[in-house]
Amino acid sequence: MAELPRLNGIIRALEQGLPALTAFAPAEIEAALAMSTAKYDGIVFEMEHNPWDVGALRHSLQYLLNRRQIAQSASLAPSVTPLVRIPANGEEKNQWLAKQALDLGAYGIVWPHVSTVDQALNAVAACRYPRLKTAPLPEPAGLRGDGPTAAARYWGLTQPEYYAKADVWPLNPQGEILVVLMIEDVAGIANLRDMLRNVPGIGVILIGEGDLSQELGHPRQYEHPAVLEAMAEVVRTCREHQVAVGHPHVDASNAERILGEGYRFLMAAPTRSYAGLEKARALAGRN
């Protein structure tokens, strides 16, 4: 089987040492259409605080595709890579939510409120198919059920090609599925080093500064010294383990600081202007 080019644009940016530019958006047709021609690497369909509506997600994934872009690029890689933030917290271990999103064609899952090694292991395992213990990269042992028909079609691959690519990166360097764990509490920060040391396959750590600021007693005071120091600890830990760290609230006022602090997965909230990502794009030399 000939090696296929990189399909996941977020992974492509991270492999090239560039900050990945992404944004939250609701799983709605209008939002998908608006993002389909964006200059960003990815979109995260926000389904944690919005309803879990797989019908709406299916439509959104389809409307995100841009036929002209596909034809002009002569590549199966989508212009904007779709991920999904699922509603279940890490301790709930709801693998079925990840399974349904991946089976529709999502290129990765954002897992909220991951606080322990066991929860991180579950998150990665839920995004992998089972394999023999004698096969390459057997751990974490996969938990994903087998139903690739829609996803393979959405990716534009045969089922054997999809199986070869539907693994987690960077554990599998050829994998196209990105596992993003959200660290949103003090326990998660305390356990982060053990997660990164003991759970291969974590692609990005995304800080949930909203919930973190709540626990620290400074709700949504994102510039409060206690909140900034807790976030800085996450960044330091991720750097030690060479794992990309993400910031969920990038705007024009903080983009330069966030890049300077070492964040590599930059997100804009759906209710804000995307001016922050435009500024970050320029600062990163990605115009």
Wavefront OBJ file of the C-alpha trace (Angstrom):
o trace
v 0.000 0.000 0.000
v 1.471 3.356 -1.036
v 2.005 5.791 1.817
v -0.689 8.449 1.912
v 0.132 12.107 2.554
v -0.677 13.706 5.895
v -4.430 14.312 6.153
v -4.765 15.990 9.559
v -3.783 19.637 9.142
v -3.406 20.213 12.887
v -0.880 17.398 13.125
v 0.842 18.705 9.998
v 1.351 22.124 11.597
v 2.686 20.630 14.841
v 5.087 18.352 12.941
v 6.415 21.392 11.075
v 7.024 23.251 14.343
v 4.229 25.728 13.661
v 1.475 26.741 16.068
v -1.786 25.034 15.123
v -4.605 27.562 14.708
v -8.063 26.320 15.634
v -11.431 27.555 16.860
v -14.461 26.266 18.696
v -17.691 26.293 16.705
v -21.151 24.845 17.236
v -22.120 21.765 15.245
v -24.346 23.792 12.933
v -24.412 24.042 9.155
v -23.888 27.815 9.117
v -20.832 27.558 11.330
v -19.392 24.753 9.220
v -19.912 26.748 6.032
v -18.244 29.790 7.570
v -15.241 27.762 8.695
v -14.901 25.763 5.478
v -12.840 28.495 3.813
v -11.024 29.718 6.935
v -7.232 29.935 6.999
v -7.030 27.836 10.123
v -5.726 24.330 10.595
v -8.741 22.983 12.394
v -12.130 23.422 13.966
v -13.408 21.876 17.185
v -17.120 21.231 17.080
v -18.206 22.131 20.586
v -20.528 19.459 21.924
v -19.653 19.558 25.608
v -21.832 22.524 26.474
v -24.022 22.193 23.391
v -26.405 19.278 22.764
v -24.977 15.933 21.682
v -26.691 15.817 18.295
v -24.989 13.331 15.977
v -27.301 14.295 13.131
v -26.165 17.899 13.368
v -22.548 16.738 13.629
v -22.894 14.595 10.504
v -24.313 17.558 8.540
v -21.632 19.890 9.887
v -18.840 17.546 8.841
v -20.256 17.334 5.331
v -20.748 21.092 4.970
v -17.200 21.672 6.186
v -15.890 19.962 3.051
v -15.046 22.309 0.219
v -15.113 20.585 -3.184
v -13.189 23.352 -4.936
v -10.425 23.208 -2.342
v -10.200 19.438 -2.707
v -10.021 19.660 -6.493
v -7.440 22.460 -6.545
v -5.221 20.866 -3.922
v -5.356 17.426 -5.587
v -5.328 16.042 -2.055
v -7.780 14.221 0.189
v -6.668 16.358 3.131
v -9.452 18.702 4.252
v -8.641 22.381 4.259
v -9.893 22.636 7.842
v -9.526 19.543 10.026
v -12.555 18.724 12.213
v -12.245 17.594 15.825
v -15.077 17.131 18.321
v -15.223 18.064 21.998
v -17.424 15.452 23.624
v -19.660 16.135 26.663
v -18.447 13.484 29.113
v -15.869 14.324 31.772
v -12.819 12.084 31.999
v -14.059 10.167 35.027
v -17.221 9.144 33.164
v -15.169 7.133 30.634
v -17.879 7.346 27.968
v -15.998 5.714 25.089
v -19.179 5.585 23.003
v -19.141 9.348 22.482
v -15.662 9.218 20.988
v -16.638 6.161 18.943
v -19.629 7.899 17.380
v -17.680 11.065 16.542
v -14.793 9.098 15.032
v -17.165 6.827 13.120
v -18.656 9.902 11.434
v -15.203 11.019 10.304
v -13.797 13.307 13.004
v -10.009 13.460 13.030
v -9.709 13.694 16.788
v -11.415 14.021 20.136
v -11.136 16.695 22.812
v -11.719 15.098 26.224
v -12.877 17.503 28.984
v -11.817 17.309 32.629
v -9.111 14.650 32.502
v -7.517 14.469 35.934
v -5.807 11.088 36.374
v -3.584 8.600 34.588
v -6.476 6.135 34.413
v -8.725 8.709 32.730
v -5.986 9.650 30.258
v -5.421 5.990 29.427
v -9.137 5.535 28.762
v -9.215 8.579 26.480
v -6.384 7.331 24.278
v -7.626 3.731 24.265
v -11.116 4.821 23.186
v -9.595 6.370 20.052
v -7.727 3.203 19.016
v -8.872 -0.050 17.487
v -7.923 -3.248 19.364
v -4.863 -5.087 18.126
v -2.856 -8.176 18.971
v -0.367 -7.825 21.796
v 2.283 -9.002 19.340
v 1.450 -6.200 16.872
v 3.482 -2.984 16.760
v 2.478 -0.353 19.341
v -0.002 -2.527 21.260
v -0.453 -0.139 24.190
v -2.664 1.557 25.191
v -4.878 -1.343 24.179
v -7.623 -0.119 21.871
v -11.272 0.037 22.929
v -12.862 1.522 19.804
v -15.585 -0.609 18.241
v -15.345 -1.517 14.573
v -17.638 0.531 12.333
v -15.441 2.400 9.828
v -17.742 2.667 6.809
v -18.816 6.310 7.145
v -15.437 7.523 8.384
v -13.507 5.838 5.570
v -15.854 7.389 3.023
v -15.533 10.812 4.641
v -11.733 10.591 4.610
v -11.827 9.371 0.998
v -10.030 6.115 1.786
v -10.646 2.427 1.358
v -11.327 0.601 4.589
v -7.821 -0.968 4.679
v -6.328 2.497 4.123
v -8.521 3.922 6.872
v -7.484 1.222 9.333
v -3.845 2.042 8.588
v -4.357 5.758 9.242
v -6.974 5.696 12.024
v -4.541 5.531 14.901
v -3.406 8.111 17.425
v -0.525 10.476 16.777
v 2.282 10.801 17.810
v 2.313 7.266 19.248
v 1.883 6.102 15.658
v 3.759 8.621 13.488
v 1.458 7.743 10.558
v -1.698 8.142 12.647
v -4.210 10.859 11.794
v -6.276 10.896 15.000
v -5.448 13.575 17.552
v -6.229 12.981 21.221
v -6.557 16.254 23.113
v -6.854 16.092 26.894
v -8.210 19.072 28.804
v -6.556 19.834 32.128
v -9.108 21.860 34.057
v -8.437 21.338 37.751
v -5.710 21.203 40.378
v -5.771 17.398 40.450
v -5.147 17.286 36.708
v -2.150 19.585 37.069
v -0.773 17.472 39.923
v -1.135 14.269 37.869
v -0.103 15.685 34.489
v 3.525 14.589 34.682
v 2.471 11.005 35.396
v -0.045 11.121 32.546
v 2.556 12.238 30.036
v 5.103 9.755 31.357
v 2.806 6.724 31.413
v 0.220 7.226 28.660
v 1.627 7.263 25.121
v -0.614 8.732 22.439
v -1.511 12.072 24.005
v -1.250 14.591 21.179
v -2.151 17.878 22.875
v -2.856 19.108 26.392
v -5.462 21.871 26.329
v -5.854 23.988 29.452
v -9.440 24.612 30.530
v -8.790 27.930 32.188
v -12.479 28.626 32.806
v -13.019 25.671 35.129
v -9.502 25.983 36.514
v -10.114 29.608 37.467
v -13.346 28.568 39.164
v -11.539 26.030 41.346
v -8.811 28.526 42.168
v -11.421 30.991 43.421
v -11.059 33.512 40.601
v -13.854 32.688 38.113
v -12.956 33.750 34.571
v -10.226 36.069 35.814
v -7.864 34.747 33.202
v -5.119 37.278 33.958
v -5.130 36.636 37.714
v -1.623 35.695 38.938
v -2.836 32.438 40.527
v -4.492 31.353 37.287
v -1.503 32.333 35.166
v 0.901 30.473 37.441
v -1.192 27.299 37.346
v -1.286 27.495 33.555
v 2.453 28.146 33.427
v 3.014 24.940 35.427
v 1.085 23.006 32.769
v 3.192 24.577 30.024
v 6.426 23.695 31.841
v 5.346 20.083 32.324
v 4.332 19.713 28.677
v 7.657 21.155 27.533
v 9.495 18.585 29.644
v 7.697 15.834 27.761
v 7.638 17.562 24.352
v 3.845 17.546 24.151
v 2.048 20.503 22.582
v 0.000 22.612 24.983
v -3.098 24.549 23.998
v -4.783 27.788 25.062
v -8.579 28.063 24.592
v -9.098 31.825 24.693
v -6.873 33.525 22.151
v -7.775 37.060 21.166
v -5.976 40.073 19.741
v -4.966 41.298 23.186
v -3.168 38.160 24.315
v -2.004 36.389 21.131
v 1.579 37.662 21.323
v 1.934 36.715 24.992
v 0.456 33.261 24.423
v 2.847 32.498 21.575
v 5.758 33.770 23.640
v 4.828 31.527 26.540
v 5.104 28.454 24.353
v 1.511 27.531 23.529
v 1.297 25.608 20.247
v -2.427 24.825 19.942
v -4.255 28.134 19.755
v -8.030 28.376 19.964
v -10.585 31.136 19.591
v -13.969 30.829 21.271
v -17.044 30.775 18.986
v -18.529 33.887 20.569
v -15.441 36.007 19.946
v -13.828 37.632 16.976
v -11.187 35.549 15.244
v -8.895 38.599 15.219
v -6.709 36.854 17.783
v -5.997 33.967 15.451
v -5.281 36.366 12.607
v -2.763 38.169 14.808
v -1.226 34.888 15.939
v -0.998 33.756 12.328
v 0.925 36.898 11.416
v 3.211 36.675 14.463
v 4.011 33.061 13.592
v 4.871 34.022 10.014
v 2.043 31.990 8.547
v 0.553 34.612 6.189
l 1 2 3 4 5 6 7 8 9 10 11 12 13 14 15 16 17 18 19 20 21 22 23 24 25 26 27 28 29 30 31 32 33 34 35 36 37 38 39 40 41 42 43 44 45 46 47 48 49 50 51 52 53 54 55 56 57 58 59 60 61 62 63 64 65 66 67 68 69 70 71 72 73 74 75 76 77 78 79 80 81 82 83 84 85 86 87 88 89 90 91 92 93 94 95 96 97 98 99 100 101 102 103 104 105 106 107 108 109 110 111 112 113 114 115 116 117 118 119 120 121 122 123 124 125 126 127 128 129 130 131 132 133 134 135 136 137 138 139 140 141 142 143 144 145 146 147 148 149 150 151 152 153 154 155 156 157 158 159 160 161 162 163 164 165 166 167 168 169 170 171 172 173 174 175 176 177 178 179 180 181 182 183 184 185 186 187 188 189 190 191 192 193 194 195 196 197 198 199 200 201 202 203 204 205 206 207 208 209 210 211 212 213 214 215 216 217 218 219 220 221 222 223 224 225 226 227 228 229 230 231 232 233 234 235 236 237 238 239 240 241 242 243 244 245 246 247 248 249 250 251 252 253 254 255 256 257 258 259 260 261 262 263 264 265 266 267 268 269 270 271 272 273 274 275 276 277 278 279 280 281 282 283 284 285 286 287
